[in-house]
Amino acid sequence: MKKSLLFIFIIMMAIPYSGMAQMEKGSWMLRGKFGLNYERNNTDIMSTLPNYPNQPDIVESVPSMEISPGVGYFVSENLALGIEGMYGRSRGRFSNSFSETTKLITNTFGIGLFVRKYVPLNDKISFYMEANGGRDWEKPFGKNEAGEKFNSIKSNSVRLNGILGFQYLITKNIGLDVYSNLIRYTSKNTIDLIRDEKIAAENQLSLNLNSHFGIGLNVFF
């Protein structure tokens, strides 16, 4: 992933261009982000599969992807406020005392707000800092070695993120982003659909500098 982002940056730097983007007060931006994350987690099977109580569970890996379209408005020069939607999907594998490997797939839908502050370095490149937060709804389901699917829980969460990135202007009105999600806080509740009751609540603060990278495209008008 790092090599791909470096390659994109080198190609963009080779494109001749001069002029500033329309990031002054009163301008709008349409944007789309695509992010990748990779984590290795240890957890308890009670937090994901309540049908198997008191069974230890080890998640081997949790790669995930995230797509976030949004629209923003510049309330002052280089400062934009906006709203965005989100769809994410993660795939993990865990093993338990039954000595079988089970896939765990989670689809996530969300909506939230963001504030982004640009710091231009020249007429092409700007660094930016962004804070965003929102509400997410997760629908995980498991799939065993026989191919059988099961789904007995759902989750909802509140998230807050701190992002650092830079933008390269392909044209006056189009910018390419490369960013990293530096810090993330989530407050999550998990509900057992069979018993219709909350079975888990967790709060997590994580640093993601080396595991979460993304690219984005912005259109200014």
C-alpha positions in Angstrom: 0.0 0.0 0.0 2.8 2.4 0.9 4.5 1.8 -2.5 1.3 2.4 -4.3 0.7 5.7 -2.6 4.3 6.8 -3.3 3.9 5.9 -7.0 0.7 8.0 -7.2 2.5 10.9 -5.6 5.4 10.8 -8.0 3.0 10.6 -11.1 1.0 13.6 -9.8 4.2 15.7 -9.2 5.1 15.1 -12.9 1.9 16.8 -14.1 2.6 20.5 -14.9 0.1 22.9 -13.2 -0.1 26.3 -11.7 -2.9 28.1 -9.8 -4.7 27.7 -6.5 -7.8 25.6 -5.8 -11.1 27.2 -5.0 -10.8 26.8 -1.3 -11.9 30.3 -0.3 -14.9 31.2 1.8 -18.2 30.3 0.1 -16.8 27.5 -2.0 -18.1 23.9 -2.0 -16.3 20.5 -2.2 -17.4 17.1 -3.2 -15.2 14.3 -1.9 -14.7 10.6 -1.8 -12.4 8.6 0.4 -11.2 5.0 0.2 -9.3 3.6 3.2 -7.6 0.4 4.2 -6.9 -0.9 7.7 -5.2 -4.0 9.0 -5.3 -5.2 12.6 -4.6 -8.3 14.6 -7.0 -8.6 17.6 -7.5 -10.9 20.5 -11.0 -11.0 21.8 -13.6 -13.1 23.6 -16.1 -15.1 21.6 -18.9 -13.7 23.8 -18.5 -10.3 22.1 -19.2 -11.8 18.7 -21.0 -15.1 19.0 -23.2 -15.4 22.0 -24.5 -18.8 20.9 -21.2 -20.2 22.1 -20.8 -18.9 25.7 -17.5 -19.0 27.6 -15.5 -20.2 24.7 -12.1 -18.5 24.0 -11.7 -16.9 20.7 -8.6 -15.7 18.9 -9.1 -13.5 15.8 -6.1 -14.0 13.5 -6.4 -10.9 11.3 -9.0 -8.2 10.5 -8.3 -6.5 7.2 -11.0 -3.9 6.4 -11.9 -1.4 3.8 -13.9 1.8 4.0 -15.6 4.1 1.4 -16.8 7.6 2.5 -18.5 10.0 0.1 -19.2 13.5 1.4 -19.9 17.2 0.7 -18.4 20.2 2.4 -18.7 24.0 2.6 -15.8 26.5 3.2 -16.9 28.7 6.1 -13.6 30.6 5.8 -10.5 30.3 3.6 -9.0 26.8 3.8 -11.5 25.7 6.4 -14.4 23.4 5.4 -17.3 21.8 7.3 -19.3 19.0 5.9 -21.3 15.8 6.1 -20.4 12.3 4.9 -21.7 8.8 4.6 -19.7 5.6 5.1 -19.7 1.9 4.1 -17.1 -0.5 5.5 -16.4 -4.2 5.3 -14.0 -6.3 7.3 -13.1 -10.0 7.1 -11.5 -12.0 10.0 -10.9 -15.5 11.0 -11.1 -17.0 14.4 -10.4 -20.3 16.0 -12.1 -21.7 19.2 -12.1 -24.8 21.4 -14.2 -26.7 18.8 -11.0 -26.7 16.7 -12.7 -25.2 13.6 -11.9 -22.1 11.8 -14.8 -19.7 11.2 -14.9 -16.6 9.1 -16.4 -13.4 10.5 -17.6 -10.8 8.0 -18.9 -7.4 9.1 -20.7 -4.8 7.0 -20.8 -1.3 8.5 -23.0 1.7 7.5 -22.5 5.1 9.0 -23.1 8.9 8.7 -21.2 11.7 10.3 -19.8 15.2 10.2 -16.3 16.5 9.5 -14.2 19.6 9.8 -11.0 20.0 7.7 -8.3 22.7 7.9 -5.9 23.1 4.9 -2.4 24.5 5.3 -1.1 25.3 1.7 2.6 24.8 1.1 2.6 26.0 -2.5 0.2 26.2 -5.4 0.1 22.4 -5.7 0.4 20.8 -2.3 -1.4 21.4 1.0 -1.2 19.5 4.3 -4.5 19.2 6.2 -5.8 18.2 9.5 -9.3 16.7 9.9 -11.6 15.7 12.7 -14.7 13.7 12.0 -17.2 11.7 13.9 -20.5 10.0 13.5 -22.8 7.1 14.1 -22.2 3.6 12.7 -24.3 0.4 12.5 -22.7 -3.0 12.1 -24.1 -6.2 10.9 -21.7 -9.1 11.4 -22.2 -12.7 10.4 -20.2 -15.9 10.7 -19.5 -18.6 8.1 -18.1 -22.0 9.2 -16.1 -24.5 7.3 -19.2 -26.1 5.9 -20.3 -22.8 4.4 -23.2 -22.3 6.8 -24.0 -18.7 7.7 -25.3 -17.5 11.0 -26.1 -14.0 12.4 -27.2 -13.5 15.9 -26.0 -10.0 16.8 -25.9 -6.4 15.7 -23.9 -3.4 16.9 -24.1 0.4 17.0 -21.3 2.7 17.8 -20.2 6.4 18.0 -16.8 7.2 16.5 -14.3 10.1 16.6 -11.3 10.3 14.3 -8.2 12.5 13.9 -6.7 12.5 10.4 -3.5 13.9 9.0 -2.9 14.0 5.2 -1.8 16.0 2.2 -3.5 17.0 -1.0 -2.0 17.4 -4.5 -3.9 19.6 -7.0 -4.3 17.8 -10.3 -6.2 20.8 -11.7 -7.5 24.0 -10.1 -10.7 22.2 -9.1 -9.5 18.6 -8.5 -7.3 17.4 -5.6 -5.9 14.0 -4.8 -5.6 13.1 -1.1 -3.2 10.7 0.7 -3.9 10.4 4.4 -3.5 8.4 7.6 -6.0 8.0 10.4 -3.8 9.0 13.4 -6.2 8.4 16.3 -9.6 6.8 16.7 -12.1 6.6 19.6 -15.2 4.3 19.5 -18.0 3.6 21.9 -19.8 0.4 20.9 -22.8 -1.5 22.1 -23.5 -5.1 20.9 -27.1 -6.5 21.0 -28.1 -10.2 21.0 -30.9 -10.5 18.3 -32.1 -13.8 19.8 -32.6 -12.5 23.3 -33.1 -8.9 22.3 -30.7 -7.5 24.9 -27.4 -5.8 25.1 -24.6 -8.3 25.7 -21.5 -6.1 25.4 -20.4 -2.5 25.7 -16.8 -1.3 25.0 -14.9 2.0 24.7 -11.7 1.9 22.7 -9.0 4.5 21.9 -6.4 3.5 19.3 -3.5 4.9 17.4 -3.5 3.9 13.8 -0.5 5.6 12.2 1.1 2.4 10.8 -2.1 0.5 10.0 -4.6 2.8 8.4 -4.0 4.5 5.1 -6.3 5.9 2.5 -6.7 8.0 -0.7 -9.3 10.5 -1.6 -10.5 12.7 -4.5 -11.9 16.2 -4.0 -13.8 18.4 -6.5 -14.0 22.1 -5.7 -16.6 24.5 -7.1 
